[in-house]
Amino acid sequence: MNRLEATLLVSCLLALLPGAGVQDARASAADETWSFAAPLSEFMARDEPLMLRNSESEFSVYVPISERIEVSEARLLLEFTNSISLIEERSQLRVGVNGRVVAQIPLSPRQPAVEAELPIPVRLLEPGFNRLTFSVAQHLSLIHI
């Protein structure tokens, strides 16, 4: 059983919409960047830990990005705990964005608490809703007593 909690951090550059009087504002706004950080729960129906169970499991959440924002950097901060009964050679967590795998994290029974900071390639992010997927392959060792 895995318990996942994630926070999405996105640094953004605000793109100004064309219009009257925007020319002067463009020069000063071009040098300004700002960042936005949100817990994964803001994009979920319920604020609860994400549990990925069974040998194969997947969960997706959709993260909106406005057309008016040019993303210059995106990072995903993950904190999760996995079972100590996993078979290390066969267990991993995959993180995907819009159908592309951006990270594969091996799951180890010797290190069940994991923190990872993953860069998200901005070329994969599009205006609108972006699918962030967590999928796990986790195989347990069965101990008979």
Sequence and secondary structure as in RCSB ss.txt:
>XXXX:A:sequence
MNRLEATLLVSCLLALLPGAGVQDARASAADETWSFAAPLSEFMARDEPLMLRNSESEFSVYVPISERIEVSEAR
LLLEFTNSISLIEERSQLRVGVNGRVVAQIPLSPRQPAVEAELPIPVRLLEPGFNRLTFSVAQHLSLIHI
>XXXX:A:secstr
 EEEEEEEEEEEEE     TTHHHHHHHHHT  EEEEEEGGGGSSS S EEE SSEEEEEEEEEE TTEEEEEEE
EEEEEE  TTB GGG EEEEEETTEEEEEEE BTTB EEEEEEEE GGG  SEEEEEEEEEE  B     
